[in-house]
Amino acid sequence: MQTNYDNLIPESLLLLNLRTIEEIGLVKIATMKKIIANGNIAITRIGNKIHISRLELIRYLEENTAVVSNEKKNHA
């Protein structure tokens, strides 16, 4: 079963800063900074703050979430 990120991230949040992403419980700020530094996600800068669009965050999470089957979980 794959996570439905569209339901996890409120539709009212069109741009999310790193703190909001962490508060929602999706990704830690330090990890997001690494993802950004590697050029794996598009960002928007407003002043000196980094923001990520809701759609871009969902795209990134969907493309980079691995689904683990029950069989693999039992052997871990």
Distance bins in CASP14 RR format, pairs under 12 A and 6 or more apart:
PFRMAT RR
TARGET T0000
AUTHOR 0000-0000-0000
RMODE 2
METHOD distances of the structure
MODEL  1
1 65 0 0 0 0 0 1 0 0 0 0 0
1 67 1 0 0 1 0 0 0 0 0 0 0
1 68 0 0 0 0 0 1 0 0 0 0 0
1 69 0 0 0 0 0 1 0 0 0 0 0
1 70 0 0 0 0 0 1 0 0 0 0 0
2 8 0 0 0 0 0 1 0 0 0 0 0
2 61 0 0 0 0 0 1 0 0 0 0 0
2 62 1 0 0 1 0 0 0 0 0 0 0
2 63 0 0 0 0 0 1 0 0 0 0 0
2 64 0 0 0 0 0 1 0 0 0 0 0
2 65 1 0 0 1 0 0 0 0 0 0 0
2 66 0 0 0 0 1 0 0 0 0 0 0
2 67 1 0 1 0 0 0 0 0 0 0 0
2 68 0 0 0 0 0 1 0 0 0 0 0
2 69 0 0 0 0 0 1 0 0 0 0 0
3 9 0 0 0 0 0 1 0 0 0 0 0
3 25 0 0 0 0 0 1 0 0 0 0 0
3 26 0 0 0 0 1 0 0 0 0 0 0
3 58 0 0 0 0 0 1 0 0 0 0 0
3 61 1 0 0 1 0 0 0 0 0 0 0
3 62 0 0 0 0 1 0 0 0 0 0 0
3 64 0 0 0 0 0 1 0 0 0 0 0
3 65 1 0 0 1 0 0 0 0 0 0 0
3 66 0 0 0 0 0 1 0 0 0 0 0
3 67 0 0 0 0 1 0 0 0 0 0 0
3 68 0 0 0 0 0 1 0 0 0 0 0
4 58 0 0 0 0 1 0 0 0 0 0 0
4 61 0 0 0 0 0 1 0 0 0 0 0
4 62 0 0 0 0 1 0 0 0 0 0 0
4 65 0 0 0 0 0 1 0 0 0 0 0
5 11 0 0 0 0 0 1 0 0 0 0 0
5 16 0 0 0 0 0 1 0 0 0 0 0
5 21 0 0 0 0 0 1 0 0 0 0 0
5 24 0 0 0 0 1 0 0 0 0 0 0
5 25 0 0 0 0 0 1 0 0 0 0 0
5 26 1 0 0 1 0 0 0 0 0 0 0
5 27 0 0 0 0 0 1 0 0 0 0 0
5 54 0 0 0 0 1 0 0 0 0 0 0
5 55 0 0 0 0 0 1 0 0 0 0 0
5 56 0 0 0 0 0 1 0 0 0 0 0
5 57 1 0 0 1 0 0 0 0 0 0 0
5 58 1 0 1 0 0 0 0 0 0 0 0
5 59 0 0 0 0 1 0 0 0 0 0 0
5 60 0 0 0 0 1 0 0 0 0 0 0
5 61 1 0 1 0 0 0 0 0 0 0 0
5 62 1 0 0 1 0 0 0 0 0 0 0
5 63 0 0 0 0 0 1 0 0 0 0 0
5 64 0 0 0 0 0 1 0 0 0 0 0
5 65 0 0 0 0 1 0 0 0 0 0 0
6 13 0 0 0 0 0 1 0 0 0 0 0
6 54 0 0 0 0 1 0 0 0 0 0 0
6 55 0 0 0 0 1 0 0 0 0 0 0
6 57 0 0 0 0 0 1 0 0 0 0 0
6 58 1 0 0 1 0 0 0 0 0 0 0
6 59 0 0 0 0 0 1 0 0 0 0 0
6 61 0 0 0 0 1 0 0 0 0 0 0
6 62 0 0 0 0 1 0 0 0 0 0 0
7 24 0 0 0 0 0 1 0 0 0 0 0
7 58 0 0 0 0 0 1 0 0 0 0 0
8 16 0 0 0 0 0 1 0 0 0 0 0
8 21 0 0 0 0 0 1 0 0 0 0 0
8 24 1 0 0 1 0 0 0 0 0 0 0
8 25 0 0 0 0 1 0 0 0 0 0 0
8 26 1 0 0 1 0 0 0 0 0 0 0
8 27 0 0 0 0 0 1 0 0 0 0 0
8 54 0 0 0 0 0 1 0 0 0 0 0
8 57 0 0 0 0 0 1 0 0 0 0 0
8 58 0 0 0 0 1 0 0 0 0 0 0
8 61 0 0 0 0 1 0 0 0 0 0 0
8 62 0 0 0 0 0 1 0 0 0 0 0
8 65 0 0 0 0 0 1 0 0 0 0 0
9 15 0 0 0 0 0 1 0 0 0 0 0
9 16 1 0 0 1 0 0 0 0 0 0 0
9 20 0 0 0 0 1 0 0 0 0 0 0
9 21 0 0 0 0 1 0 0 0 0 0 0
9 23 0 0 0 0 0 1 0 0 0 0 0
9 24 1 0 0 1 0 0 0 0 0 0 0
9 25 0 0 0 0 0 1 0 0 0 0 0
9 26 1 0 0 1 0 0 0 0 0 0 0
9 27 0 0 0 0 0 1 0 0 0 0 0
9 52 0 0 0 0 0 1 0 0 0 0 0
9 53 0 0 0 0 0 1 0 0 0 0 0
9 54 1 0 1 0 0 0 0 0 0 0 0
9 55 0 0 0 0 1 0 0 0 0 0 0
9 56 0 0 0 0 0 1 0 0 0 0 0
9 57 1 0 0 1 0 0 0 0 0 0 0
9 58 1 0 0 1 0 0 0 0 0 0 0
9 59 0 0 0 0 0 1 0 0 0 0 0
9 60 0 0 0 0 0 1 0 0 0 0 0
9 61 0 0 0 0 1 0 0 0 0 0 0
9 62 0 0 0 0 0 1 0 0 0 0 0
10 16 0 0 0 0 1 0 0 0 0 0 0
10 20 0 0 0 0 1 0 0 0 0 0 0
10 23 0 0 0 0 0 1 0 0 0 0 0
10 24 0 0 0 0 1 0 0 0 0 0 0
10 26 0 0 0 0 0 1 0 0 0 0 0
10 54 0 0 0 0 1 0 0 0 0 0 0
10 57 0 0 0 0 0 1 0 0 0 0 0
10 58 0 0 0 0 0 1 0 0 0 0 0
11 54 1 0 0 1 0 0 0 0 0 0 0
11 55 0 0 0 0 0 1 0 0 0 0 0
11 58 0 0 0 0 0 1 0 0 0 0 0
12 20 0 0 0 0 0 1 0 0 0 0 0
12 54 0 0 0 0 1 0 0 0 0 0 0
13 20 1 0 0 1 0 0 0 0 0 0 0
13 21 0 0 0 0 1 0 0 0 0 0 0
13 23 0 0 0 0 0 1 0 0 0 0 0
13 24 0 0 0 0 1 0 0 0 0 0 0
13 26 0 0 0 0 0 1 0 0 0 0 0
13 51 0 0 0 0 0 1 0 0 0 0 0
13 52 0 0 0 0 0 1 0 0 0 0 0
13 53 0 0 0 0 1 0 0 0 0 0 0
13 54 1 0 1 0 0 0 0 0 0 0 0
13 55 0 0 0 0 0 1 0 0 0 0 0
13 57 0 0 0 0 1 0 0 0 0 0 0
13 58 0 0 0 0 0 1 0 0 0 0 0
14 20 0 0 0 0 0 1 0 0 0 0 0
14 44 0 0 0 0 0 1 0 0 0 0 0
14 51 0 0 0 0 1 0 0 0 0 0 0
14 52 0 0 0 0 0 1 0 0 0 0 0
14 53 1 0 0 1 0 0 0 0 0 0 0
14 54 1 0 1 0 0 0 0 0 0 0 0
14 55 0 0 0 0 1 0 0 0 0 0 0
14 56 0 0 0 0 0 1 0 0 0 0 0
14 57 0 0 0 0 0 1 0 0 0 0 0
14 58 0 0 0 0 0 1 0 0 0 0 0
15 21 0 0 0 0 0 1 0 0 0 0 0
15 42 0 0 0 0 0 1 0 0 0 0 0
15 43 0 0 0 0 1 0 0 0 0 0 0
15 44 1 0 0 1 0 0 0 0 0 0 0
15 45 0 0 0 0 0 1 0 0 0 0 0
15 46 1 0 0 1 0 0 0 0 0 0 0
15 49 0 0 0 0 1 0 0 0 0 0 0
15 50 0 0 0 0 0 1 0 0 0 0 0
15 51 1 0 1 0 0 0 0 0 0 0 0
15 52 1 0 0 1 0 0 0 0 0 0 0
15 53 1 0 1 0 0 0 0 0 0 0 0
15 54 1 0 0 1 0 0 0 0 0 0 0
15 55 0 0 0 0 0 1 0 0 0 0 0
15 56 0 0 0 0 1 0 0 0 0 0 0
15 57 0 0 0 0 1 0 0 0 0 0 0
16 22 0 0 0 0 1 0 0 0 0 0 0
16 23 0 0 0 0 1 0 0 0 0 0 0
16 24 1 0 0 1 0 0 0 0 0 0 0
16 25 0 0 0 0 0 1 0 0 0 0 0
16 26 0 0 0 0 1 0 0 0 0 0 0
16 27 0 0 0 0 0 1 0 0 0 0 0
16 29 0 0 0 0 0 1 0 0 0 0 0
16 32 0 0 0 0 1 0 0 0 0 0 0
16 41 0 0 0 0 0 1 0 0 0 0 0
16 43 0 0 0 0 0 1 0 0 0 0 0
16 44 0 0 0 0 0 1 0 0 0 0 0
16 46 0 0 0 0 0 1 0 0 0 0 0
16 49 0 0 0 0 0 1 0 0 0 0 0
16 50 0 0 0 0 1 0 0 0 0 0 0
16 51 1 0 0 1 0 0 0 0 0 0 0
16 52 1 0 1 0 0 0 0 0 0 0 0
16 53 1 0 0 1 0 0 0 0 0 0 0
16 54 1 0 0 1 0 0 0 0 0 0 0
16 55 0 0 0 0 0 1 0 0 0 0 0
16 56 0 0 0 0 1 0 0 0 0 0 0
16 57 1 0 0 1 0 0 0 0 0 0 0
16 58 0 0 0 0 0 1 0 0 0 0 0
16 60 0 0 0 0 0 1 0 0 0 0 0
16 61 0 0 0 0 0 1 0 0 0 0 0
17 23 0 0 0 0 1 0 0 0 0 0 0
17 24 0 0 0 0 0 1 0 0 0 0 0
17 29 0 0 0 0 1 0 0 0 0 0 0
17 32 0 0 0 0 1 0 0 0 0 0 0
17 43 0 0 0 0 0 1 0 0 0 0 0
17 44 0 0 0 0 1 0 0 0 0 0 0
17 45 0 0 0 0 0 1 0 0 0 0 0
17 46 0 0 0 0 1 0 0 0 0 0 0
17 47 0 0 0 0 0 1 0 0 0 0 0
17 48 0 0 0 0 0 1 0 0 0 0 0
17 49 1 0 1 0 0 0 0 0 0 0 0
17 50 1 0 0 1 0 0 0 0 0 0 0
17 51 1 0 1 0 0 0 0 0 0 0 0
17 52 0 0 0 0 1 0 0 0 0 0 0
17 53 0 0 0 0 0 1 0 0 0 0 0
17 54 0 0 0 0 0 1 0 0 0 0 0
17 57 0 0 0 0 0 1 0 0 0 0 0
18 24 0 0 0 0 0 1 0 0 0 0 0
18 25 0 0 0 0 0 1 0 0 0 0 0
18 26 0 0 0 0 0 1 0 0 0 0 0
18 27 0 0 0 0 1 0 0 0 0 0 0
18 28 0 0 0 0 1 0 0 0 0 0 0
18 29 1 0 1 0 0 0 0 0 0 0 0
18 30 0 0 0 0 1 0 0 0 0 0 0
18 31 0 0 0 0 1 0 0 0 0 0 0
18 32 1 0 1 0 0 0 0 0 0 0 0
18 33 1 0 0 1 0 0 0 0 0 0 0
18 34 0 0 0 0 0 1 0 0 0 0 0
18 35 0 0 0 0 0 1 0 0 0 0 0
18 36 0 0 0 0 1 0 0 0 0 0 0
18 41 0 0 0 0 0 1 0 0 0 0 0
18 43 0 0 0 0 1 0 0 0 0 0 0
18 45 0 0 0 0 0 1 0 0 0 0 0
18 49 0 0 0 0 1 0 0 0 0 0 0
18 50 1 0 1 0 0 0 0 0 0 0 0
18 51 0 0 0 0 1 0 0 0 0 0 0
18 52 1 0 0 1 0 0 0 0 0 0 0
18 57 0 0 0 0 0 1 0 0 0 0 0
19 25 0 0 0 0 0 1 0 0 0 0 0
19 26 0 0 0 0 0 1 0 0 0 0 0
19 27 0 0 0 0 0 1 0 0 0 0 0
19 28 0 0 0 0 0 1 0 0 0 0 0
19 29 1 0 0 1 0 0 0 0 0 0 0
19 32 0 0 0 0 1 0 0 0 0 0 0
19 33 0 0 0 0 0 1 0 0 0 0 0
19 49 0 0 0 0 1 0 0 0 0 0 0
19 50 0 0 0 0 0 1 0 0 0 0 0
19 51 0 0 0 0 0 1 0 0 0 0 0
19 52 0 0 0 0 0 1 0 0 0 0 0
20 26 0 0 0 0 1 0 0 0 0 0 0
20 27 0 0 0 0 0 1 0 0 0 0 0
20 29 0 0 0 0 0 1 0 0 0 0 0
20 32 0 0 0 0 0 1 0 0 0 0 0
20 49 0 0 0 0 0 1 0 0 0 0 0
20 50 0 0 0 0 0 1 0 0 0 0 0
20 51 0 0 0 0 1 0 0 0 0 0 0
20 52 0 0 0 0 1 0 0 0 0 0 0
20 54 0 0 0 0 0 1 0 0 0 0 0
20 57 0 0 0 0 0 1 0 0 0 0 0
21 27 1 0 1 0 0 0 0 0 0 0 0
21 28 0 0 0 0 1 0 0 0 0 0 0
21 29 1 0 0 1 0 0 0 0 0 0 0
21 30 0 0 0 0 0 1 0 0 0 0 0
21 31 0 0 0 0 1 0 0 0 0 0 0
21 32 1 0 1 0 0 0 0 0 0 0 0
21 33 0 0 0 0 0 1 0 0 0 0 0
21 35 0 0 0 0 0 1 0 0 0 0 0
21 36 0 0 0 0 0 1 0 0 0 0 0
21 41 0 0 0 0 0 1 0 0 0 0 0
21 43 0 0 0 0 0 1 0 0 0 0 0
21 50 0 0 0 0 0 1 0 0 0 0 0
21 51 0 0 0 0 1 0 0 0 0 0 0
21 52 1 0 0 1 0 0 0 0 0 0 0
21 53 0 0 0 0 0 1 0 0 0 0 0
21 54 0 0 0 0 0 1 0 0 0 0 0
21 56 0 0 0 0 0 1 0 0 0 0 0
21 57 1 0 0 1 0 0 0 0 0 0 0
21 58 0 0 0 0 0 1 0 0 0 0 0
21 60 0 0 0 0 0 1 0 0 0 0 0
21 61 0 0 0 0 1 0 0 0 0 0 0
22 28 1 0 1 0 0 0 0 0 0 0 0
22 29 1 0 1 0 0 0 0 0 0 0 0
22 30 0 0 0 0 1 0 0 0 0 0 0
22 31 0 0 0 0 1 0 0 0 0 0 0
22 32 1 0 0 1 0 0 0 0 0 0 0
22 33 0 0 0 0 0 1 0 0 0 0 0
22 52 0 0 0 0 0 1 0 0 0 0 0
22 57 0 0 0 0 0 1 0 0 0 0 0
23 29 0 0 0 0 1 0 0 0 0 0 0
24 32 0 0 0 0 0 1 0 0 0 0 0
24 52 0 0 0 0 0 1 0 0 0 0 0
24 54 0 0 0 0 0 1 0 0 0 0 0
24 57 0 0 0 0 1 0 0 0 0 0 0
24 58 0 0 0 0 0 1 0 0 0 0 0
24 61 0 0 0 0 0 1 0 0 0 0 0
25 31 0 0 0 0 0 1 0 0 0 0 0
25 32 0 0 0 0 0 1 0 0 0 0 0
25 57 0 0 0 0 0 1 0 0 0 0 0
25 61 0 0 0 0 0 1 0 0 0 0 0
26 32 0 0 0 0 1 0 0 0 0 0 0
26 35 0 0 0 0 0 1 0 0 0 0 0
26 52 0 0 0 0 0 1 0 0 0 0 0
26 54 0 0 0 0 0 1 0 0 0 0 0
26 57 1 0 0 1 0 0 0 0 0 0 0
26 58 0 0 0 0 1 0 0 0 0 0 0
26 60 0 0 0 0 0 1 0 0 0 0 0
26 61 1 0 0 1 0 0 0 0 0 0 0
26 62 0 0 0 0 0 1 0 0 0 0 0
26 64 0 0 0 0 0 1 0 0 0 0 0
26 65 0 0 0 0 0 1 0 0 0 0 0
27 33 0 0 0 0 1 0 0 0 0 0 0
27 34 0 0 0 0 1 0 0 0 0 0 0
27 35 1 0 0 1 0 0 0 0 0 0 0
27 36 0 0 0 0 0 1 0 0 0 0 0
27 40 0 0 0 0 0 1 0 0 0 0 0
27 41 0 0 0 0 1 0 0 0 0 0 0
27 52 0 0 0 0 1 0 0 0 0 0 0
27 57 0 0 0 0 1 0 0 0 0 0 0
27 60 0 0 0 0 1 0 0 0 0 0 0
27 61 1 0 0 1 0 0 0 0 0 0 0
27 64 0 0 0 0 0 1 0 0 0 0 0
27 65 0 0 0 0 0 1 0 0 0 0 0
28 34 0 0 0 0 1 0 0 0 0 0 0
28 35 0 0 0 0 0 1 0 0 0 0 0
29 35 0 0 0 0 0 1 0 0 0 0 0
29 36 0 0 0 0 0 1 0 0 0 0 0
29 50 0 0 0 0 1 0 0 0 0 0 0
29 52 0 0 0 0 0 1 0 0 0 0 0
30 36 0 0 0 0 0 1 0 0 0 0 0
30 37 0 0 0 0 0 1 0 0 0 0 0
31 37 0 0 0 0 0 1 0 0 0 0 0
31 38 0 0 0 0 0 1 0 0 0 0 0
31 40 0 0 0 0 0 1 0 0 0 0 0
31 41 0 0 0 0 0 1 0 0 0 0 0
31 60 0 0 0 0 0 1 0 0 0 0 0
31 61 0 0 0 0 0 1 0 0 0 0 0
31 64 0 0 0 0 0 1 0 0 0 0 0
32 38 0 0 0 0 0 1 0 0 0 0 0
32 39 0 0 0 0 0 1 0 0 0 0 0
32 40 0 0 0 0 0 1 0 0 0 0 0
32 41 1 0 0 1 0 0 0 0 0 0 0
32 43 0 0 0 0 1 0 0 0 0 0 0
32 50 0 0 0 0 1 0 0 0 0 0 0
32 51 0 0 0 0 0 1 0 0 0 0 0
32 52 1 0 0 1 0 0 0 0 0 0 0
32 56 0 0 0 0 0 1 0 0 0 0 0
32 57 0 0 0 0 1 0 0 0 0 0 0
32 60 0 0 0 0 1 0 0 0 0 0 0
32 61 0 0 0 0 0 1 0 0 0 0 0
33 39 0 0 0 0 0 1 0 0 0 0 0
33 40 0 0 0 0 0 1 0 0 0 0 0
33 41 0 0 0 0 0 1 0 0 0 0 0
33 43 0 0 0 0 0 1 0 0 0 0 0
33 50 0 0 0 0 1 0 0 0 0 0 0
33 52 0 0 0 0 0 1 0 0 0 0 0
34 40 0 0 0 0 1 0 0 0 0 0 0
34 41 0 0 0 0 0 1 0 0 0 0 0
35 41 1 0 1 0 0 0 0 0 0 0 0
35 42 0 0 0 0 0 1 0 0 0 0 0
35 43 0 0 0 0 1 0 0 0 0 0 0
35 50 0 0 0 0 0 1 0 0 0 0 0
35 52 0 0 0 0 1 0 0 0 0 0 0
35 56 0 0 0 0 0 1 0 0 0 0 0
35 57 0 0 0 0 0 1 0 0 0 0 0
35 60 1 0 0 1 0 0 0 0 0 0 0
35 61 0 0 0 0 0 1 0 0 0 0 0
35 63 0 0 0 0 0 1 0 0 0 0 0
35 64 0 0 0 0 1 0 0 0 0 0 0
36 42 0 0 0 0 1 0 0 0 0 0 0
36 43 1 0 1 0 0 0 0 0 0 0 0
36 44 0 0 0 0 0 1 0 0 0 0 0
36 45 0 0 0 0 0 1 0 0 0 0 0
36 50 1 0 0 1 0 0 0 0 0 0 0
36 51 0 0 0 0 0 1 0 0 0 0 0
36 52 0 0 0 0 1 0 0 0 0 0 0
36 56 0 0 0 0 0 1 0 0 0 0 0
36 57 0 0 0 0 0 1 0 0 0 0 0
36 60 0 0 0 0 0 1 0 0 0 0 0
37 43 0 0 0 0 0 1 0 0 0 0 0
37 50 0 0 0 0 0 1 0 0 0 0 0
38 60 0 0 0 0 0 1 0 0 0 0 0
38 64 0 0 0 0 0 1 0 0 0 0 0
39 52 0 0 0 0 0 1 0 0 0 0 0
39 56 0 0 0 0 0 1 0 0 0 0 0
39 60 0 0 0 0 0 1 0 0 0 0 0
40 52 0 0 0 0 0 1 0 0 0 0 0
40 56 0 0 0 0 0 1 0 0 0 0 0
40 57 0 0 0 0 0 1 0 0 0 0 0
40 59 0 0 0 0 0 1 0 0 0 0 0
40 60 1 0 0 1 0 0 0 0 0 0 0
40 61 0 0 0 0 0 1 0 0 0 0 0
40 63 0 0 0 0 1 0 0 0 0 0 0
40 64 1 0 0 1 0 0 0 0 0 0 0
41 50 0 0 0 0 0 1 0 0 0 0 0
41 51 0 0 0 0 0 1 0 0 0 0 0
41 52 1 0 0 1 0 0 0 0 0 0 0
41 53 0 0 0 0 1 0 0 0 0 0 0
41 55 0 0 0 0 0 1 0 0 0 0 0
41 56 1 0 0 1 0 0 0 0 0 0 0
41 57 1 0 0 1 0 0 0 0 0 0 0
41 58 0 0 0 0 0 1 0 0 0 0 0
41 59 0 0 0 0 1 0 0 0 0 0 0
41 60 1 0 1 0 0 0 0 0 0 0 0
41 61 0 0 0 0 1 0 0 0 0 0 0
41 63 0 0 0 0 1 0 0 0 0 0 0
41 64 0 0 0 0 1 0 0 0 0 0 0
42 50 0 0 0 0 0 1 0 0 0 0 0
42 51 0 0 0 0 0 1 0 0 0 0 0
42 52 1 0 0 1 0 0 0 0 0 0 0
42 53 1 0 0 1 0 0 0 0 0 0 0
42 55 0 0 0 0 1 0 0 0 0 0 0
42 56 1 0 1 0 0 0 0 0 0 0 0
42 57 0 0 0 0 1 0 0 0 0 0 0
42 59 0 0 0 0 1 0 0 0 0 0 0
42 60 0 0 0 0 1 0 0 0 0 0 0
43 49 0 0 0 0 1 0 0 0 0 0 0
43 50 1 0 1 0 0 0 0 0 0 0 0
43 51 1 0 0 1 0 0 0 0 0 0 0
43 52 1 0 1 0 0 0 0 0 0 0 0
43 53 0 0 0 0 1 0 0 0 0 0 0
43 56 0 0 0 0 1 0 0 0 0 0 0
43 57 0 0 0 0 0 1 0 0 0 0 0
43 60 0 0 0 0 0 1 0 0 0 0 0
44 50 1 0 0 1 0 0 0 0 0 0 0
44 51 1 0 1 0 0 0 0 0 0 0 0
44 52 1 0 0 1 0 0 0 0 0 0 0
44 53 1 0 0 1 0 0 0 0 0 0 0
44 54 0 0 0 0 0 1 0 0 0 0 0
44 55 0 0 0 0 0 1 0 0 0 0 0
44 56 0 0 0 0 1 0 0 0 0 0 0
44 57 0 0 0 0 0 1 0 0 0 0 0
45 51 1 0 0 1 0 0 0 0 0 0 0
45 52 0 0 0 0 0 1 0 0 0 0 0
46 52 0 0 0 0 0 1 0 0 0 0 0
46 53 0 0 0 0 0 1 0 0 0 0 0
50 56 0 0 0 0 0 1 0 0 0 0 0
50 57 0 0 0 0 0 1 0 0 0 0 0
51 57 0 0 0 0 0 1 0 0 0 0 0
52 58 0 0 0 0 1 0 0 0 0 0 0
52 59 0 0 0 0 0 1 0 0 0 0 0
52 60 0 0 0 0 1 0 0 0 0 0 0
52 61 0 0 0 0 0 1 0 0 0 0 0
53 59 0 0 0 0 1 0 0 0 0 0 0
53 60 0 0 0 0 0 1 0 0 0 0 0
54 60 0 0 0 0 0 1 0 0 0 0 0
54 61 0 0 0 0 0 1 0 0 0 0 0
55 61 0 0 0 0 0 1 0 0 0 0 0
55 62 0 0 0 0 0 1 0 0 0 0 0
56 62 0 0 0 0 0 1 0 0 0 0 0
56 63 0 0 0 0 0 1 0 0 0 0 0
57 63 0 0 0 0 0 1 0 0 0 0 0
57 64 0 0 0 0 0 1 0 0 0 0 0
57 65 0 0 0 0 0 1 0 0 0 0 0
58 64 0 0 0 0 0 1 0 0 0 0 0
58 65 0 0 0 0 0 1 0 0 0 0 0
59 65 0 0 0 0 0 1 0 0 0 0 0
66 72 0 0 0 0 1 0 0 0 0 0 0
67 73 0 0 0 0 0 1 0 0 0 0 0
68 74 0 0 0 0 0 1 0 0 0 0 0
68 75 0 0 0 0 0 1 0 0 0 0 0
68 76 0 0 0 0 1 0 0 0 0 0 0
69 75 0 0 0 0 0 1 0 0 0 0 0
69 76 0 0 0 0 0 1 0 0 0 0 0
70 76 0 0 0 0 0 1 0 0 0 0 0
END
